[in-house]
Amino acid sequence: MKNFWKLIIVMSVIGIMVGDVLIDYRAQVAARSQGTLESTQVDRNVGLAVGNKAPEFSGATLDDRTISLSDLSGKLVVVNVFGSWCGPCRVETPHLVEIYNEIDREQVEFVGINLQETRQAVTSFQEEFSIDYPLLLNEGGEITNIYQPIGLPTTWFIDQEGIIRFTFTGPMTKESLKVILDDIAAGREPDPFAVTG
């Protein structure tokens, strides 16, 4: 009878130890997965490269409204840096205008940022090309100190979570813009070789 009780006690101790180990293991796995999830959401670098969290910007439009990137959260945002005097920008702008007039503005927004020009120059550019999307004034260069184009035009495509999904330097056509927007909306990485000016 003594051996029976010894066996029961030993089995109980082993059961408790195994239970403790399993509970501890589950807690570690949960903590690790939660930590990984938090690090991908919180620790994402702010910058201008694909995969970075897009830097915040804020600026006044020609009709004196203030627009910031955070105001557009939940939309796919196309940020286009241009110069009214820039030949490739002037080639690209009619394509931007045409696509903008066709898109669902509840889902997508365009923002034009000029390269340190006067209100008068930006107004003339807007009127010449019948631009309906907001153009931000940037006479002091505050916004382009954040969004530094390596050439003109330069365009950043920022998804609904504020992550840069694609950048392109040079003029784009209506067709290439449509391909990029469709790819990002579908969760695909745009093919840079499919984008031709």
N, C-alpha and C positions, 0 to 999 in steps of 0.2 A: 504494500500500500504506500510505503514511503517513496518508492521509486516512481509510482504513478504521480504523486504530488510534485515531486522534483521535476518530472517531465512537463507537467502542466505549468509550473513556474518558469522553467527555462523557455518553453514555447511562448508564454505570455511576454517575457522580457524580449525575446527575439522579435515578436510581433510589434511591440511598442517601438523598438529600435528601427525596424524597417519602416514603420509608419512615419516616424520622425524624419528619417532620411528622405522619403518620398515627398513629404510636406515641404521640407527645406528645398529639395530639388525643384519642385513646382514653383515655389516662391522666387527662386533664382531665375528660372526661365521667364517667368512673368516680368520680373524686374528688368531683365536683359532686353526682352522684346519691347517693353515700354520705353526703356532708355534709348533703344535704336530708333523707335518711332519719333520720340521727342527730338533726338539729334538731327534727324533728317528734316524735321519741320522747323526747328528753332535755330539750329546751327548753320543753316545755309548761308553762304557768303553773299554779301551785297556787292554787286559789281556789274560790269557791262558785258561779261562773257555769257555765252549760252550756258544755261543751267544755274546762273546766279539769280539771286533775288534782285529785281530791278531797283535802282536807287530812286528814292522819292524825289519828285520835283513839283514845283508850283509856279504858276505864272498867270499874268493877266491876258485876256483875249482882247481883240480889237473893240469889242462892245463892253469892255471893262468888267467882265466876269472873271473870277479866279478859278482856275482849274488845277487840281493836283492829281497825281497818279493814284493816290489812295481814294479819291472820289470815284475813280473808274473801276474799283475792285469788283470782280465778278464778271467783267467783260474782257474780251481779247482786245488788247490795246496796240495800235500801230503808231509808233513814235517816229516821225520823219523829220530829220534835220535838213534844212535847205537854205539856199541863198537865192534871192530874187534875181541876182545878176548871174547865177550859175547856169551855164548852158545845159548840162545833163539834168539839172533840177527842173528846168523849163520843159525839157522833153518828157520827163516822168510825170509832172503834175497833172496833165490831162488824164492820164491813166488812173492816178489816185482819185481824182474827182469822179471819174466814171464808175469805178468800183464802189466808192463811198455812196454814190447815189443808188446803188443796187443792194447794198448789204442790209442786214437786220441790225439797226442801231441799238436795239436792246441787248444784242450779243457782242457787237464789235464797235469800237470807237477809234477814230483817227485823231492824232494831235500833231500839228505842224509846229516846228520850232525853228525860227529864223536864226541866222548867224549874225547877231549883233547889228541889226538894221533899225532904221527909224520907223516909227509908227506909219509915216507917210509911205515909205517904200513897201512895207508889208501890206498896207491897205491897197496900194496900186496893184500889187501882185495878186491879192485876193480877188479884186475886181476883174483884173485881166483874165483870170482863169475860172471865174465863178465858183470859188471854193466855198463849200458849205461847212466843212469840218473846221474845228477851232484852230486858229493860228495864235501861238503865244508870243507876246512881245519879249524881247531878250536883248535890249539895247546895251545893258551892262555886261552881258555874257554870263549871267549867273547860272542859267540852265545849261548852257553848253560847257560850263566849267564842270558840271556833273556828267552830262551826256556828251562826251568828247568824240566827235566824228573823226574818223581817220581820212575821210574824203567827203565830197558832197555829190549827191545826197547820201546820207546814211540812214538806214531804217532799222529799228528794233521792233520785234514782235514779242509782246509780253502776254502770257496767258492769264486766265481768270484768277489764278493764285498769285500773280505778280512775279512769275518766273520768266526770264528771258528764254524763249524757245528758238529764236532764229535772228540773225542780223545779216544785213546786206548793204554793201557800199557800192554805189553806182545806180544808174536809172533802171527801174523795173517797168515792165509792160503790164497791161491789164491782165494778160494771161498768166504771167509769172506771179503776180500778186494773188490772183485767184487760187492758183495751185498751192501757194504757201498758206493762205488762210484756210483752205480746205484741209490741208495736211494737219495743221495745228488743231483745228476743230475736231478732227478725227483721232487726235492723239498720236499722229505719226510725226516723225522727224522730217522736216522738209529736206529735199535733195538739193544741195547747192548747185549741182551740175544741171539741174532742170531749170534753174533760174537764169534766164538770159535777158539782157537789156534790150 
